[in-house]
Amino acid sequence: MPINVKNFINSLNLKSKNTDFQDLDHLDGVSISTVCANLYNKPRDDLVMFYFRDGANYASVYTQSKIVSENIKWNLNIKSKKIISLIVNTRNANAFTGPDGYKGLKEIAEEAALQLTKKQTEDEDSPKKILSNQVLFGCTGTIGEKYPTEKIKKNILELIKKIKYTQNKFIWMKAALGIMTTDLQPKIAMEECQIGNKKVKIYGIAKGSGMIFPNMATTLGYIFTDADISNDILNQLLMKNIDTTFNAISCDGDTSTNDMVSIFSTGKVKNSIIKNINDKKIFSFDKALHSVLLNLSKRVVKDGEGATKFITINIVKSKSEKEARVIAFSIANSNLVKTAIAGEDPNWGRIIMAIGKSGVKIDLKKLAISFGGIKIIEKGQIFKNYKENEVANYMKDQSIDISVNLNMGSKSFTAYTMDLTKKYIEINADYRS
């Protein structure tokens, strides 16, 4: 199945840094295949498989919603220390599908395990028997519709036939396109770094455009590395870095039933064994992982449904990071703030409103607010040299930076969001048409 050319061209035509795609190449230990399982009413890749022929260590964070999809339940029940395959379908979230949805995943996992065991027998000198509990699932799409078990199950063999042991940028692009739903742009990121004296790669893809307010949109993020890192260290690294990346974004304030971010380590680079997250040999990897996660999460916001503005909200000099986070998201999730920015209206009063409704106690006499470095409020008063036309001109930019200085402490938090346009309503009103 060829690349979804329409989506690809759309993404290249958008005037955004999002269109600067990095060239992901081969990452040892990861194989990828994509097919059209006819989950949509149009031909496009909608089913993606990642195959780790020698297994991969892994860690995941999942949605904190109290209603979760069946694939999240399946993944949480996996106790295997190594994963052999990740299978991602679009069009159907497999949420609110009950026992039938879970049973469907079990059937698909059993079929995948059977066919991958045959693949091992054909390709490996020392073939392994693959078990169904070595298969993870990502599902994204509409909630409450019958899970298309048979369509997916009958395409597993085709997925395995199409497995490519050597990857290139086109294969990674097909995978990124294959997991998209309402996204207009594929989301890809990469970094290279060192663990000790060994060079390692970190590659990532993600999807997400609406229902975005992860609490660990439908947000899926998958990170792959050829480093040799244990499950425990991967989990610590992911938990450490998720708060200021995927948990720092909001498009519409809605947390999905399906949010998941996973990292897989193939162990093909024989780096020094890391036993402690504070080991200085892991510092470079830690920094690079954060960069990949932040890159992907920003791309999710920039591709928010109907977005024309990318908004960064910096809360500084707060008493605590928790309070800074609360204020940041009170602003980021305000429809009044987001519509004002969509209309390029320098209505800073809406920022005041959002700070006030956050519930965080502040000293108004210390409050300072600026847009793009242009002072608006200082010491709780309108800045004496404030000129609305300067801010109005700034609001025409595609990237808007809002800074709120509480002058009450030393903690900070940065959130990322987008504006709210008529297009958002159109997309979501027509979502299932």
Buried (B, 14 or more C-beta within 10 A) or exposed (E): BEBBEEBBEBBEEBEBEBEEBBEBBBBBBBBBBBBBBBBBEEEBBBBBBBBBBBBBBBBBBBBEBEEBBBBBBBBEEBEBEBBBBBBBBBBBBBBBBEEEBBBBBBBBBBBBBBBBBEBBEEEEEEBBEBBBBBBBBBBBBBBEBEBBBEBBBEBBBBBBEBBBEEBEBEBBBBBBBBBBBBBBBBBBBBBEBBBBEBEBBBBBBBBBBBBBBBBBBBBBBBBBBBBBBBBEBBBBBBEEBBBBBBBBBBBBBBBBBBBBBBBBBBBBBEBEEBEEBEBEBBBBBBEBBBBBBBBBBBBBBBBBBBBBBBBBBBBBBBBBBEBBBBBBBBBBBBEBBBBBBBEBEBBBEBBBBBBEEBEBEBEEEBBBBBBBEBBBBBEBEEBEEBEEEBBEBBBEEEEBBBBBBBBBBEBBBBBBBBBBBEBBEEBBEEEEE
